[in-house]
Amino acid sequence: MLLNVRSTAISIAVICFFAISFITWLGGLPPFTCCKRAVAGALLAYVAAALAVKAVNAIVISAMVENQMNQQKEQNSGGEN
């Protein structure tokens, strides 16, 4: 089953946004600095998550194709004997 790239990446970015903003707020930084850092972190998290999900999907698709090819080989070799 393939993962939805956009929704997964957005979910991770939102979590990172709030986590970074909370951590910087606890650090005593001004609100505007917290906001800038949280937005930058969320953008980086979105890009990283999208790339990671695409990589996972590529691995899953590759495994599915290989599995189908092996099943077809087994069916073809089983029918000839």
MIDOSE-1310 file (N, C-alpha, C; in nm, 2 decimals, decimal comma, always signed):
residues 81
mlln	+0,08/-0,12/+0,00/+0,00/+0,00/+0,00/+0,09/+0,12/+0,00; +0,06/+0,21/-0,09/+0,14/+0,33/-0,11/+0,09/+0,44/-0,01; +0,19/+0,52/+0,03/+0,16/+0,63/+0,12/+0,13/+0,76/+0,04; +0,04/+0,84/+0,09/+0,00/+0,97/+0,03/+0,11/+1,07/+0,07
vrst	+0,18/+1,12/-0,03/+0,30/+1,20/-0,01/+0,26/+1,33/+0,06; +0,16/+1,40/+0,00/+0,13/+1,54/+0,04/+0,07/+1,54/+0,18; -0,02/+1,45/+0,21/-0,08/+1,45/+0,35/+0,02/+1,41/+0,46; +0,10/+1,32/+0,43/+0,20/+1,28/+0,52/+0,30/+1,39/+0,55
aisi	+0,35/+1,45/+0,44/+0,45/+1,56/+0,46/+0,39/+1,68/+0,53; +0,26/+1,71/+0,50/+0,20/+1,82/+0,57/+0,18/+1,79/+0,72; +0,14/+1,67/+0,75/+0,12/+1,63/+0,89/+0,26/+1,65/+0,97; +0,36/+1,60/+0,91/+0,49/+1,61/+0,97/+0,54/+1,75/+0,99
avic	+0,51/+1,83/+0,88/+0,55/+1,98/+0,89/+0,47/+2,05/+1,00; +0,35/+2,02/+1,01/+0,27/+2,09/+1,11/+0,32/+2,05/+1,25; +0,35/+1,93/+1,27/+0,40/+1,88/+1,40/+0,53/+1,95/+1,43; +0,62/+1,96/+1,33/+0,75/+2,02/+1,35/+0,73/+2,17/+1,37
ffai	+0,64/+2,24/+1,31/+0,61/+2,38/+1,33/+0,58/+2,41/+1,48; +0,49/+2,33/+1,53/+0,45/+2,35/+1,67/+0,56/+2,31/+1,77; +0,63/+2,21/+1,74/+0,74/+2,16/+1,83/+0,85/+2,27/+1,83; +0,89/+2,32/+1,71/+0,99/+2,42/+1,71/+0,95/+2,55/+1,77
sfit	+0,83/+2,59/+1,75/+0,78/+2,72/+1,81/+0,77/+2,70/+1,96; +0,73/+2,59/+2,01/+0,72/+2,57/+2,15/+0,86/+2,57/+2,22; +0,95/+2,50/+2,15/+1,09/+2,49/+2,20/+1,16/+2,63/+2,21; +1,14/+2,70/+2,10/+1,20/+2,84/+2,10/+1,13/+2,93/+2,19
wlgg	+1,00/+2,91/+2,21/+0,93/+3,00/+2,31/+0,98/+2,97/+2,45; +1,01/+2,84/+2,48/+1,06/+2,80/+2,61/+1,20/+2,86/+2,63; +1,27/+2,87/+2,52/+1,41/+2,93/+2,53/+1,41/+3,08/+2,55; +1,29/+3,14/+2,55/+1,28/+3,28/+2,59/+1,30/+3,38/+2,47
lppf	+1,29/+3,32/+2,35/+1,31/+3,41/+2,23/+1,19/+3,49/+2,20; +1,20/+3,60/+2,13/+1,09/+3,68/+2,09/+0,99/+3,61/+2,00; +0,86/+3,64/+2,00/+0,77/+3,57/+1,92/+0,80/+3,57/+1,77; +0,85/+3,68/+1,72/+0,87/+3,69/+1,58/+0,99/+3,59/+1,54
tcck	+1,09/+3,58/+1,63/+1,20/+3,48/+1,60/+1,15/+3,34/+1,61; +1,06/+3,31/+1,71/+1,00/+3,18/+1,72/+0,92/+3,15/+1,59; +0,85/+3,24/+1,54/+0,77/+3,22/+1,42/+0,86/+3,19/+1,30; +0,96/+3,28/+1,28/+1,05/+3,26/+1,16/+1,12/+3,12/+1,17
rava	+1,17/+3,08/+1,28/+1,24/+2,95/+1,30/+1,14/+2,84/+1,28; +1,02/+2,85/+1,33/+0,92/+2,75/+1,31/+0,88/+2,73/+1,17; +0,86/+2,84/+1,10/+0,82/+2,83/+0,95/+0,94/+2,77/+0,87; +1,06/+2,81/+0,90/+1,17/+2,75/+0,83/+1,19/+2,60/+0,86
gall	+1,17/+2,57/+0,98/+1,18/+2,43/+1,02/+1,07/+2,34/+0,96; +0,95/+2,40/+0,95/+0,84/+2,33/+0,89/+0,86/+2,31/+0,74; +0,91/+2,41/+0,68/+0,94/+2,40/+0,53/+1,05/+2,29/+0,51; +1,15/+2,29/+0,59/+1,25/+2,18/+0,57/+1,19/+2,04/+0,61
ayva	+1,11/+2,04/+0,71/+1,05/+1,91/+0,74/+0,96/+1,86/+0,63; +0,88/+1,95/+0,57/+0,79/+1,92/+0,46/+0,87/+1,86/+0,34; +0,98/+1,92/+0,31/+1,07/+1,87/+0,20/+1,13/+1,74/+0,23; +1,18/+1,73/+0,35/+1,24/+1,60/+0,39/+1,14/+1,49/+0,40
aala	+1,02/+1,52/+0,45/+0,92/+1,41/+0,46/+0,87/+1,37/+0,32; +0,86/+1,47/+0,23/+0,81/+1,43/+0,10/+0,91/+1,34/+0,03; +1,04/+1,38/+0,04/+1,14/+1,29/-0,02/+1,15/+1,16/+0,04; +1,13/+1,15/+0,17/+1,13/+1,02/+0,24/+1,01/+0,93/+0,20
vkav	+0,90/+0,99/+0,19/+0,78/+0,92/+0,15/+0,79/+0,87/+0,01; +0,84/+0,95/-0,08/+0,86/+0,91/-0,22/+0,96/+0,80/-0,23; +1,07/+0,80/-0,14/+1,16/+0,69/-0,14/+1,10/+0,56/-0,09; +1,02/+0,57/+0,01/+0,95/+0,45/+0,06/+0,85/+0,40/-0,04
naiv	+0,78/+0,49/-0,11/+0,69/+0,44/-0,21/+0,77/+0,37/-0,33; +0,88/+0,42/-0,36/+0,96/+0,36/-0,47/+1,01/+0,22/-0,43; +1,05/+0,21/-0,30/+1,09/+0,08/-0,26/+0,97/-0,02/-0,25; +0,86/+0,03/-0,21/+0,74/-0,06/-0,21/+0,70/-0,10/-0,35
isam	+0,70/-0,01/-0,44/+0,66/-0,04/-0,58/+0,76/-0,14/-0,64; +0,89/-0,12/-0,61/+0,99/-0,21/-0,66/+0,97/-0,35/-0,61; +0,94/-0,36/-0,48/+0,92/-0,49/-0,42/+0,79/-0,56/-0,48; +0,69/-0,48/-0,50/+0,56/-0,53/-0,56/+0,58/-0,58/-0,70
venq	+0,66/-0,51/-0,78/+0,69/-0,55/-0,92/+0,77/-0,68/-0,92; +0,87/-0,68/-0,83/+0,96/-0,80/-0,82/+0,87/-0,92/-0,78; +0,78/-0,90/-0,69/+0,70/-1,01/-0,64/+0,61/-1,06/-0,75; +0,55/-0,97/-0,83/+0,47/-1,01/-0,94/+0,55/-1,09/-1,05
mnqq	+0,67/-1,04/-1,07/+0,75/-1,11/-1,17/+0,79/-1,25/-1,13; +0,82/-1,26/-1,00/+0,85/-1,40/-0,95/+0,73/-1,49/-0,96; +0,61/-1,44/-0,93/+0,49/-1,52/-0,94/+0,46/-1,56/-1,08; +0,49/-1,47/-1,18/+0,47/-1,51/-1,32/+0,57/-1,61/-1,36
keqn	+0,69/-1,60/-1,31/+0,80/-1,70/-1,35/+0,76/-1,83/-1,30; +0,71/-1,84/-1,17/+0,67/-1,96/-1,11/+0,55/-2,03/-1,19; +0,46/-1,95/-1,23/+0,34/-2,00/-1,30/+0,39/-2,05/-1,44; +0,48/-1,97/-1,51/+0,52/-2,02/-1,64/+0,61/-2,14/-1,63
sgge	+0,70/-2,15/-1,53/+0,78/-2,27/-1,52/+0,70/-2,39/-1,47; +0,60/-2,37/-1,39/+0,51/-2,48/-1,34/+0,43/-2,53/-1,45; +0,39/-2,45/-1,54/+0,30/-2,50/-1,65/+0,38/-2,58/-1,76; +0,51/-2,56/-1,77/+0,59/-2,63/-1,87/+0,62/-2,77/-1,83
n	+0,63/-2,79/-1,70/+0,68/-2,93/-1,65/+0,57/-3,02/-1,66
